[in-house]
Amino acid sequence: MPDLISFDIAIIGGGMVGASLALLLARQNPAWQIALLDAQPFSDSDTQHFQPSFDSRSTAIAYGSVEILQDLGVWQSLSQHATAISQVHVSDAGHFMGGLIDANTYGLNAVGYVIPNAWIGRVLLGELHNYTNIRLFAPVQVQSIKPRQLGALLLVKSGEDIVELQTKLAVVADGGDSPLRRALGIDSQIKDYGQTAIITNVSYSEPHKGVAYERFTAQGPLALLPLGEKASAKESALVLTLPRETAHEIAELNDAEFLHHLQARFGNRLGRFLKVGKRHAYDLKLVTATEQIRSHIVLVGNAAHFLHPVAGQGFNLSLRDCQCLVDALKTGEASGKSLGELSVLQDYLDRQALDQQLTIEFSDKLVRLFSSASLPLIALRHLGFVGLDLMPSVKTRFAAQTMGTAGRAYISP
């Protein structure tokens, strides 16, 4: 690499959010020169020989996100290994009343889809190679971002070499524990849930029929997202939350003991649990950056807001953020403003503020309300389930948030 390279936009973090943003930007304006930098080598982009693994982690793609991915031209490929969610069943352990979100109610084929992360990565990387205005840098370490009058200067380490990268806009997308966010002196607000999530895949004796389950228990919520690409399949992605003090013990159970614990927590709606895959444990916190924008710098993805996984809102909110950012950059440039000008980034934040607020509050309140053993909160959540069944407006708003459309306009059945 030469000692100094100039780009219009540099994205630090080549995960699903960073890659999606690069594609959205490149598709919006072929004249924009985009750098995508990541600390890890980019994964294999060969989509011809992909075989889904039982241990592969997955992401729930909301209906609203599907529309963005369709416009981006990658949905046809992504859908090859997507499992449709036809219904979302919400229930509270030990109580009969529950809520059901049904795609048919809203004239949709699905309220969302579940796709293996490995497949999403392959499709996005393959698409990145189709754009001549995107340049990939990996593995590299972005050691610092220094604001300049007309942009930002990135100090990048590649092997033993140190190079400088000049950009009009630096996008920080390096994850929830963002080193660059800290290096920039941007504080974060942290709400520790005192929970740990065990994420794995499970199989069972009855077909899932395209139903996703969110079940709330005294020990914490759990989610089961259908896998297997067909309604007749008998496997799901599991997000099992536990109090932090007991999570390690449960995570270390042998397979039979773990499945017994899960059976007791979830019940028999899917028959008997038969198999569990490799388990991954994560401590759960709501982390929100106190600043998302500075002149020529913007935070996106988990670096901006890291949500509880049980509601499946994180990636979908970030994808909408990216689309909104691209729209704001387009509008700003059309009016003669620089890509990283603070007023342009403030316009983005103003446009996306309601969506972020609604989604973060939805995720946070859902978890806090349904993870509590407090009698008043138990009563409130039972009223909430009654509301889902008997009050169409409440159910519609709940469904809109689940489907990723609440921040723009509420859907109507």
NORMO-V253806 format. One record per residue. N is the residue number from 1. RES is the residue in one letter. PHI is phi in radians with two decimals (NA if undefined). PSI is psi in degrees with one decimal (NA if undefined). Layout:
n->N res->RES phi->PHI psi->PSI
n->N res->RES phi->PHI psi->PSI
This chain:
n->1 res->M phi->NA psi->143.0
n->2 res->P phi->-1.17 psi->166.8
n->3 res->D phi->-1.21 psi->-27.2
n->4 res->L phi->-2.41 psi->126.8
n->5 res->I phi->-2.21 psi->139.6
n->6 res->S phi->-2.00 psi->137.0
n->7 res->F phi->-2.39 psi->161.4
n->8 res->D phi->-1.34 psi->-43.3
n->9 res->I phi->-2.41 psi->132.5
n->10 res->A phi->-2.09 psi->126.8
n->11 res->I phi->-1.91 psi->119.0
n->12 res->I phi->-1.72 psi->107.0
n->13 res->G phi->2.16 psi->108.4
n->14 res->G phi->-1.83 psi->28.4
n->15 res->G phi->-1.30 psi->-161.5
n->16 res->M phi->-1.08 psi->-38.8
n->17 res->V phi->-1.26 psi->-49.0
n->18 res->G phi->-1.06 psi->-42.6
n->19 res->A phi->-1.15 psi->-41.4
n->20 res->S phi->-1.09 psi->-42.8
n->21 res->L phi->-1.11 psi->-42.4
n->22 res->A phi->-1.01 psi->-42.9
n->23 res->L phi->-1.17 psi->-42.3
n->24 res->L phi->-1.08 psi->-41.4
n->25 res->L phi->-1.18 psi->-45.8
n->26 res->A phi->-1.12 psi->-36.4
n->27 res->R phi->-1.28 psi->-34.1
n->28 res->Q phi->-1.17 psi->-43.7
n->29 res->N phi->-2.55 psi->104.1
n->30 res->P phi->-1.10 psi->-15.0
n->31 res->A phi->-1.41 psi->-19.9
n->32 res->W phi->-1.23 psi->128.8
n->33 res->Q phi->-1.67 psi->122.4
n->34 res->I phi->-2.11 psi->132.4
n->35 res->A phi->-1.89 psi->134.9
n->36 res->L phi->-2.12 psi->116.5
n->37 res->L phi->-2.04 psi->140.0
n->38 res->D phi->-2.56 psi->151.7
n->39 res->A phi->-1.32 psi->-21.5
n->40 res->Q phi->-1.91 psi->150.3
n->41 res->P phi->-1.05 psi->143.8
n->42 res->F phi->-1.21 psi->140.1
n->43 res->S phi->-1.23 psi->169.2
n->44 res->D phi->-1.01 psi->130.5
n->45 res->S phi->-1.74 psi->10.7
n->46 res->D phi->-1.27 psi->106.9
n->47 res->T phi->-1.62 psi->-2.9
n->48 res->Q phi->-1.39 psi->-26.5
n->49 res->H phi->-2.11 psi->32.1
n->50 res->F phi->-1.36 psi->129.9
n->51 res->Q phi->-2.16 psi->113.8
n->52 res->P phi->-0.99 psi->135.6
n->53 res->S phi->-1.77 psi->142.7
n->54 res->F phi->-1.07 psi->-28.3
n->55 res->D phi->-1.59 psi->1.4
n->56 res->S phi->-1.22 psi->130.3
n->57 res->R phi->-1.31 psi->153.8
n->58 res->S phi->-2.30 psi->165.5
n->59 res->T phi->-2.26 psi->138.5
n->60 res->A phi->-1.47 psi->124.3
n->61 res->I phi->-1.82 psi->114.4
n->62 res->A phi->-1.27 psi->160.2
n->63 res->Y phi->-0.94 psi->-43.6
n->64 res->G phi->-1.10 psi->-32.7
n->65 res->S phi->-1.26 psi->-33.1
n->66 res->V phi->-1.02 psi->-40.3
n->67 res->E phi->-1.06 psi->-41.9
n->68 res->I phi->-1.13 psi->-43.9
n->69 res->L phi->-1.19 psi->-31.6
n->70 res->Q phi->-1.14 psi->-46.1
n->71 res->D phi->-1.08 psi->-30.9
n->72 res->L phi->-1.34 psi->-15.1
n->73 res->G phi->1.50 psi->14.3
n->74 res->V phi->-1.94 psi->-6.4
n->75 res->W phi->-1.15 psi->-36.7
n->76 res->Q phi->-1.02 psi->-40.7
n->77 res->S phi->-1.26 psi->-44.8
n->78 res->L phi->-1.04 psi->-37.5
n->79 res->S phi->-1.19 psi->-13.5
n->80 res->Q phi->-1.08 psi->-28.9
n->81 res->H phi->-2.19 psi->36.0
n->82 res->A phi->-1.79 psi->142.0
n->83 res->T phi->-1.91 psi->121.5
n->84 res->A phi->-1.27 psi->137.5
n->85 res->I phi->-1.73 psi->107.1
n->86 res->S phi->-1.51 psi->-27.4
n->87 res->Q phi->-2.52 psi->151.1
n->88 res->V phi->-2.09 psi->119.8
n->89 res->H phi->-1.83 psi->121.8
n->90 res->V phi->-1.95 psi->128.4
n->91 res->S phi->-2.55 psi->163.3
n->92 res->D phi->-2.11 psi->123.6
n->93 res->A phi->-0.97 psi->132.6
n->94 res->G phi->1.52 psi->2.6
n->95 res->H phi->-2.34 psi->140.4
n->96 res->F phi->-1.26 psi->-39.1
n->97 res->M phi->-1.16 psi->137.6
n->98 res->G phi->-2.63 psi->-179.6
n->99 res->G phi->-2.23 psi->150.4
n->100 res->L phi->-2.35 psi->126.1
n->101 res->I phi->-1.84 psi->119.0
n->102 res->D phi->-2.04 psi->127.1
n->103 res->A phi->-1.00 psi->-35.6
n->104 res->N phi->-1.06 psi->-32.5
n->105 res->T phi->-1.04 psi->-31.0
n->106 res->Y phi->-1.88 psi->13.9
n->107 res->G phi->1.18 psi->31.1
n->108 res->L phi->-1.99 psi->155.7
n->109 res->N phi->-1.32 psi->-28.7
n->110 res->A phi->-2.79 psi->149.9
n->111 res->V phi->-1.46 psi->-12.4
n->112 res->G phi->3.06 psi->-175.4
n->113 res->Y phi->-2.47 psi->156.8
n->114 res->V phi->-2.05 psi->127.9
n->115 res->I phi->-2.32 psi->135.3
n->116 res->P phi->-1.03 psi->135.6
n->117 res->N phi->-1.01 psi->-37.1
n->118 res->A phi->-1.08 psi->-37.4
n->119 res->W phi->-1.25 psi->-41.0
n->120 res->I phi->-1.02 psi->-45.0
n->121 res->G phi->-1.06 psi->-43.8
n->122 res->R phi->-1.10 psi->-44.2
n->123 res->V phi->-1.14 psi->-45.7
n->124 res->L phi->-1.12 psi->-43.2
n->125 res->L phi->-1.13 psi->-41.4
n->126 res->G phi->-1.04 psi->-39.2
n->127 res->E phi->-1.24 psi->-35.2
n->128 res->L phi->-0.99 psi->-37.4
n->129 res->H phi->-1.20 psi->-13.1
n->130 res->N phi->-1.48 psi->-4.9
n->131 res->Y phi->-1.97 psi->120.9
n->132 res->T phi->-1.32 psi->-14.5
n->133 res->N phi->-1.66 psi->11.6
n->134 res->I phi->-1.99 psi->128.6
n->135 res->R phi->-2.08 psi->129.8
n->136 res->L phi->-1.69 psi->136.0
n->137 res->F phi->-2.21 psi->110.8
n->138 res->A phi->-2.91 psi->141.9
n->139 res->P phi->-1.47 psi->133.8
n->140 res->V phi->-2.43 psi->161.4
n->141 res->Q phi->-2.10 psi->120.5
n->142 res->V phi->-1.49 psi->109.0
n->143 res->Q phi->-1.47 psi->-27.1
n->144 res->S phi->-2.83 psi->156.8
n->145 res->I phi->-2.16 psi->119.7
n->146 res->K phi->-1.99 psi->118.0
n->147 res->P phi->-1.09 psi->142.0
n->148 res->R phi->-2.21 psi->166.6
n->149 res->Q phi->-1.02 psi->-38.7
n->150 res->L phi->-2.02 psi->20.3
n->151 res->G phi->2.93 psi->-147.5
n->152 res->A phi->-2.47 psi->148.6
n->153 res->L phi->-1.95 psi->123.4
n->154 res->L phi->-1.79 psi->129.0
n->155 res->L phi->-1.66 psi->115.7
n->156 res->V phi->-2.09 psi->128.9
n->157 res->K phi->-1.77 psi->123.4
n->158 res->S phi->-2.19 psi->104.5
n->159 res->G phi->1.13 psi->-120.8
n->160 res->E phi->-1.69 psi->-2.7
n->161 res->D phi->-1.65 psi->146.5
n->162 res->I phi->-2.04 psi->124.6
n->163 res->V phi->-2.22 psi->161.2
n->164 res->E phi->-1.93 psi->136.0
n->165 res->L phi->-2.12 psi->119.2
n->166 res->Q phi->-1.66 psi->134.0
n->167 res->T phi->-2.54 psi->148.6
n->168 res->K phi->-1.28 psi->-30.7
n->169 res->L phi->-2.47 psi->125.0
n->170 res->A phi->-1.81 psi->125.1
n->171 res->V phi->-1.89 psi->119.5
n->172 res->V phi->-1.64 psi->113.8
n->173 res->A phi->-2.39 psi->46.0
n->174 res->D phi->-1.77 psi->24.9
n->175 res->G phi->1.75 psi->172.0
n->176 res->G phi->-1.13 psi->-30.1
n->177 res->D phi->-1.75 psi->43.3
n->178 res->S phi->-0.91 psi->111.2
n->179 res->P phi->-1.11 psi->-35.8
n->180 res->L phi->-1.25 psi->-34.1
n->181 res->R phi->-1.03 psi->-45.0
n->182 res->R phi->-1.14 psi->-42.1
n->183 res->A phi->-1.11 psi->-30.0
n->184 res->L phi->-1.39 psi->-5.6
n->185 res->G phi->1.34 psi->23.2
n->186 res->I phi->-1.59 psi->119.5
n->187 res->D phi->-1.32 psi->164.8
n->188 res->S phi->-2.34 psi->144.7
n->189 res->Q phi->-1.61 psi->128.6
n->190 res->I phi->-2.11 psi->125.8
n->191 res->K phi->-2.00 psi->107.5
n->192 res->D phi->-1.47 psi->121.1
n->193 res->Y phi->-1.39 psi->-9.7
n->194 res->G phi->1.16 psi->22.8
n->195 res->Q phi->-2.15 psi->157.4
n->196 res->T phi->-2.17 psi->136.3
n->197 res->A phi->-1.73 psi->130.0
n->198 res->I phi->-1.76 psi->119.0
n->199 res->I phi->-1.99 psi->126.9
n->200 res->T phi->-2.81 psi->-176.7
n->201 res->N phi->-2.04 psi->148.1
n->202 res->V phi->-2.37 psi->155.0
n->203 res->S phi->-2.11 psi->161.6
n->204 res->Y phi->-2.66 psi->179.4
n->205 res->S phi->-1.55 psi->-16.5
n->206 res->E phi->-2.02 psi->149.0
n->207 res->P phi->-1.15 psi->145.0
n->208 res->H phi->-1.39 psi->-18.7
n->209 res->K phi->0.99 psi->27.9
n->210 res->G phi->1.31 psi->17.6
n->211 res->V phi->-1.69 psi->130.3
n->212 res->A phi->-1.71 psi->142.5
n->213 res->Y phi->-2.07 psi->133.7
n->214 res->E phi->-2.10 psi->113.2
n->215 res->R phi->-2.12 psi->134.6
n->216 res->F phi->-1.99 psi->128.2
n->217 res->T phi->-2.26 psi->170.1
n->218 res->A phi->-1.11 psi->-24.2
n->219 res->Q phi->-1.51 psi->-9.8
n->220 res->G phi->2.29 psi->166.8
n->221 res->P phi->-1.40 psi->158.0
n->222 res->L phi->-2.39 psi->152.2
n->223 res->A phi->-2.28 psi->140.8
n->224 res->L phi->-2.17 psi->119.6
n->225 res->L phi->-1.96 psi->126.9
n->226 res->P phi->-1.12 psi->140.1
n->227 res->L phi->-2.20 psi->178.0
n->228 res->G phi->1.71 psi->-2.5
n->229 res->E phi->1.24 psi->-7.6
n->230 res->K phi->-2.34 psi->151.3
n->231 res->A phi->-1.14 psi->-21.2
n->232 res->S phi->-1.47 psi->-4.7
n->233 res->A phi->-1.20 psi->161.6
n->234 res->K phi->-2.27 psi->48.2
n->235 res->E phi->-2.57 psi->154.5
n->236 res->S phi->-2.55 psi->156.4
n->237 res->A phi->-1.46 psi->134.3
n->238 res->L phi->-1.98 psi->132.1
n->239 res->V phi->-2.05 psi->107.5
n->240 res->L phi->-1.95 psi->115.1
n->241 res->T phi->-1.76 psi->142.5
n->242 res->L phi->-2.46 psi->154.7
n->243 res->P phi->-0.99 psi->141.0
n->244 res->R phi->-1.03 psi->-32.7
n->245 res->E phi->-1.24 psi->-18.9
n->246 res->T phi->-1.95 psi->-9.3
n->247 res->A phi->-1.09 psi->-42.8
n->248 res->H phi->-1.07 psi->-41.1
n->249 res->E phi->-1.07 psi->-44.2
n->250 res->I phi->-1.19 psi->-41.3
n->251 res->A phi->-1.07 psi->-29.5
n->252 res->E phi->-1.60 psi->0.3
n->253 res->L phi->-1.06 psi->151.6
n->254 res->N phi->-1.21 psi->169.5
n->255 res->D phi->-1.02 psi->-44.7
n->256 res->A phi->-1.11 psi->-41.9
n->257 res->E phi->-1.20 psi->-39.0
n->258 res->F phi->-1.12 psi->-44.4
n->259 res->L phi->-1.13 psi->-35.3
n->260 res->H phi->-1.12 psi->-43.3
n->261 res->H phi->-1.06 psi->-45.9
n->262 res->L phi->-1.10 psi->-40.9
n->263 res->Q phi->-1.05 psi->-42.2
n->264 res->A phi->-1.17 psi->-35.8
n->265 res->R phi->-1.28 psi->-40.7
n->266 res->F phi->-1.67 psi->-37.1
n->267 res->G phi->1.72 psi->-159.8
n->268 res->N phi->-1.99 psi->19.9
n->269 res->R phi->-1.07 psi->-27.3
n->270 res->L phi->-1.93 psi->20.0
n->271 res->G phi->1.35 psi->-144.0
n->272 res->R phi->-1.64 psi->136.4
n->273 res->F phi->-1.32 psi->131.8
n->274 res->L phi->-2.00 psi->-31.3
n->275 res->K phi->-2.59 psi->144.2
n->276 res->V phi->-2.26 psi->141.7
n->277 res->G phi->-1.60 psi->-164.4
n->278 res->K phi->-1.12 psi->136.7
n->279 res->R phi->-1.81 psi->140.0
n->280 res->H phi->-2.17 psi->134.2
n->281 res->A phi->-2.02 psi->136.5
n->282 res->Y phi->-2.40 psi->130.5
n->283 res->D phi->-1.25 psi->138.9
n->284 res->L phi->-1.84 psi->127.0
n->285 res->K phi->-2.52 psi->149.2
n->286 res->L phi->-1.61 psi->116.4
n->287 res->V phi->-2.09 psi->120.8
n->288 res->T phi->-2.21 psi->131.3
n->289 res->A phi->-1.21 psi->139.1
n->290 res->T phi->-1.28 psi->-21.3
n->291 res->E phi->-2.31 psi->133.0
n->292 res->Q phi->-1.85 psi->-18.4
n->293 res->I phi->-2.36 psi->146.5
n->294 res->R phi->-2.44 psi->169.4
n->295 res->S phi->-0.98 psi->119.2
n->296 res->H phi->1.24 psi->12.8
n->297 res->I phi->-2.42 psi->136.2
n->298 res->V phi->-2.46 psi->141.1
n->299 res->L phi->-1.74 psi->136.7
n->300 res->V phi->-2.37 psi->169.3
n->301 res->G phi->1.15 psi->-149.5
n->302 res->N phi->-1.12 psi->-21.6
n->303 res->A phi->-1.14 psi->-27.2
n->304 res->A phi->-1.61 psi->-40.8
n->305 res->H phi->-2.74 psi->122.6
n->306 res->F phi->-1.99 psi->114.1
n->307 res->L phi->-1.85 psi->162.0
n->308 res->H phi->-1.08 psi->135.2
n->309 res->P phi->-1.35 psi->-14.2
n->310 res->V phi->-1.15 psi->-29.0
n->311 res->A phi->-1.55 psi->-5.3
n->312 res->G phi->1.11 psi->35.5
n->313 res->Q phi->-1.76 psi->-18.8
n->314 res->G phi->-1.03 psi->-61.2
n->315 res->F phi->-1.12 psi->-37.1
n->316 res->N phi->-1.15 psi->-41.5
n->317 res->L phi->-1.10 psi->-43.6
n->318 res->S phi->-1.10 psi->-37.7
n->319 res->L phi->-1.15 psi->-39.4
n->320 res->R phi->-1.18 psi->-37.9
n->321 res->D phi->-0.97 psi->-47.7
n->322 res->C phi->-1.08 psi->-44.2
n->323 res->Q phi->-1.08 psi->-42.4
n->324 res->C phi->-1.14 psi->-39.8
n->325 res->L phi->-1.08 psi->-44.8
n->326 res->V phi->-1.06 psi->-42.8
n->327 res->D phi->-1.08 psi->-42.0
n->328 res->A phi->-1.17 psi->-39.2
n->329 res->L phi->-1.12 psi->-40.8
n->330 res->K phi->-1.08 psi->-46.5
n->331 res->T phi->-1.10 psi->-44.0
n->332 res->G phi->-1.10 psi->-45.0
n->333 res->E phi->-1.13 psi->-36.2
n->334 res->A phi->-1.12 psi->-26.1
n->335 res->S phi->-1.67 psi->11.4
n->336 res->G phi->1.52 psi->13.2
n->337 res->K phi->-1.66 psi->153.6
n->338 res->S phi->-1.20 psi->151.5
n->339 res->L phi->-1.01 psi->-37.9
n->340 res->G phi->-1.75 psi->10.2
n->341 res->E phi->-1.04 psi->139.9
n->342 res->L phi->-1.04 psi->-37.7
n->343 res->S phi->-1.12 psi->-32.6
n->344 res->V phi->-1.19 psi->-44.5
n->345 res->L phi->-1.21 psi->-33.2
n->346 res->Q phi->-1.16 psi->-36.0
n->347 res->D phi->-1.07 psi->-42.6
n->348 res->Y phi->-1.01 psi->-49.1
n->349 res->L phi->-1.14 psi->-38.0
n->350 res->D phi->-1.12 psi->-42.4
n->351 res->R phi->-1.11 psi->-37.4
n->352 res->Q phi->-1.70 psi->-1.8
n->353 res->A phi->-1.05 psi->-44.4
n->354 res->L phi->-1.13 psi->-44.9
n->355 res->D phi->-1.05 psi->-46.5
n->356 res->Q phi->-1.08 psi->-45.5
n->357 res->Q phi->-1.07 psi->-48.8
n->358 res->L phi->-1.10 psi->-43.1
n->359 res->T phi->-1.24 psi->-43.2
n->360 res->I phi->-1.13 psi->-44.1
n->361 res->E phi->-1.14 psi->-40.2
n->362 res->F phi->-1.04 psi->-49.8
n->363 res->S phi->-1.09 psi->-46.3
n->364 res->D phi->-1.17 psi->-48.2
n->365 res->K phi->-1.19 psi->-35.4
n->366 res->L phi->-1.04 psi->-46.4
n->367 res->V phi->-1.18 psi->-47.4
n->368 res->R phi->-1.16 psi->-40.7
n->369 res->L phi->-1.16 psi->-43.2
n->370 res->F phi->-1.63 psi->0.8
n->371 res->S phi->-1.78 psi->2.6
n->372 res->S phi->-1.69 psi->141.7
n->373 res->A phi->-1.71 psi->6.7
n->374 res->S phi->-1.19 psi->132.2
n->375 res->L phi->-1.03 psi->-43.5
n->376 res->P phi->-1.06 psi->-38.6
n->377 res->L phi->-1.27 psi->-33.4
n->378 res->I phi->-1.06 psi->-44.1
n->379 res->A phi->-1.09 psi->-40.6
n->380 res->L phi->-1.11 psi->-42.0
n->381 res->R phi->-1.27 psi->-28.8
n->382 res->H phi->-1.15 psi->-40.3
n->383 res->L phi->-1.08 psi->-36.4
n->384 res->G phi->-1.10 psi->-40.8
n->385 res->F phi->-1.15 psi->-39.7
n->386 res->V phi->-1.06 psi->-41.1
n->387 res->G phi->-1.08 psi->-39.3
n->388 res->L phi->-1.08 psi->-36.2
n->389 res->D phi->-1.45 psi->-35.2
n->390 res->L phi->-1.88 psi->-16.9
n->391 res->M phi->-2.04 psi->101.3
n->392 res->P phi->-0.98 psi->-37.8
n->393 res->S phi->-1.14 psi->-38.8
n->394 res->V phi->-1.16 psi->-45.3
n->395 res->K phi->-1.12 psi->-38.5
n->396 res->T phi->-1.12 psi->-42.0
n->397 res->R phi->-1.19 psi->-40.1
n->398 res->F phi->-1.07 psi->-44.1
n->399 res->A phi->-1.15 psi->-40.2
n->400 res->A phi->-1.07 psi->-40.4
n->401 res->Q phi->-1.17 psi->-42.3
n->402 res->T phi->-1.07 psi->-38.0
n->403 res->M phi->-1.54 psi->-0.7
n->404 res->G phi->1.36 psi->28.4
n->405 res->T phi->-2.07 psi->-2.0
n->406 res->A phi->-1.20 psi->-31.5
n->407 res->G phi->-1.26 psi->-13.1
n->408 res->R phi->-1.90 psi->-62.7
n->409 res->A phi->-2.68 psi->138.0
n->410 res->Y phi->-1.21 psi->136.6
n->411 res->I phi->-1.38 psi->161.3
n->412 res->S phi->-2.29 psi->138.4
n->413 res->P phi->-1.26 psi->NA
